């Protein structure tokens, strides 16, 4: 067995204890994980370990003992293997632990618990005064054209918001917030999903059923929600792409310090469970966040969403680089249900901050100077407010709303069919030629 120079004595002891064979048994992409660690991608210092199907409790105990690690939680316990989150001992680096487990026959893969951030920057009044260009402008989504054809009734369609929480009492959102029929507020986990009284969704960051635990700091999750499903026709504020009857379900995983891979996985699987067990018509999840390195565990969860028929709409990122040459996750995952979204301005230009990718980013959508719903603290109370934000975070919910709109107009359409319709319906845009896969921007007028 070869061990590179600079490995700690603790790592040597671990390698010996694990008796690593020279041939590798591990799945996942340890090469990408180690490259992302080398690049300085942010993580928590914790380790996610996916055990193989058939691995015993004694196998996992042997791994923990060899590492000197402690289990924080079991993120997922399934027939095809258990995913555990572990805390490593002081002095053991994440990269050394990943290398050390790469040959263990009980381990499918090991990777960091990456840290993610939302993809936004800050800078039916807004419809009538022309501020809501993403719906009404020449380079907008053309949602307003669909509304004039009475294509706004999205009843029976559900959308997941994996983000910060949602200010569910907002005047422009409250009518479109989901109420869980499977688990009423009675202190009992009636639906058996492990989350007691998840009446509007779940706060995976804080471990509670309060999807607005962040108060006024849940502005990002509230903002993207308004773009998807802000109530239209009520004479107030904004209108979402799909504003008539669509229901928003919150999976809050971004907190004050960002979010983690472990909580992102639980959030994705929360929606997978709702659709698979209850048949809830969850069309897509909105994912306006990024920043972590490659995670096989998260990709596996996204693939499970694909199996469940749920699209994963993801922000391309705000660091103005080519995702074809530098990976950006989760938008760069190759799962069939991912739609990666770049940002454009009201004049049709690629936003200065937006990342792009001729093969890894699918289309552009309005993301600069986007007005939407936010909570505001006033005299110690939260009130409904509106704000203009910039980011691929703001572009992404336009596409998520489009997915909901298409699903409402085409009952029974599969995730693959919805994605194909969105991409086929784009309008060619010079600034996006050679920059995104379709060469165009979102256009729902043909739905």
Beta strands, then each sheet from edge to edge (+ up, - down):
strand 1: 43-51
strand 2: 70-78
strand 3: 81-87
strand 4: 107-118
strand 5: 121-122
strand 6: 158-163
strand 7: 201-203
strand 8: 247-252
strand 9: 259-260
strand 10: 282-287
strand 11: 289-290
strand 12: 311-315
strand 13: 338-344
strand 14: 363-366
strand 15: 370-378
strand 16: 381-390
strand 17: 427-428
strand 18: 440-441
sheet 1: 2+ 3- 1+ 4- 9+
sheet 2: 2+ 3- 1+ 4- 11+
sheet 3: 5+ 16- 15+
sheet 4: 7+ 8+ 6+ 10+ 12+ 13+ 14+
sheet 5: 17+ 18-
end
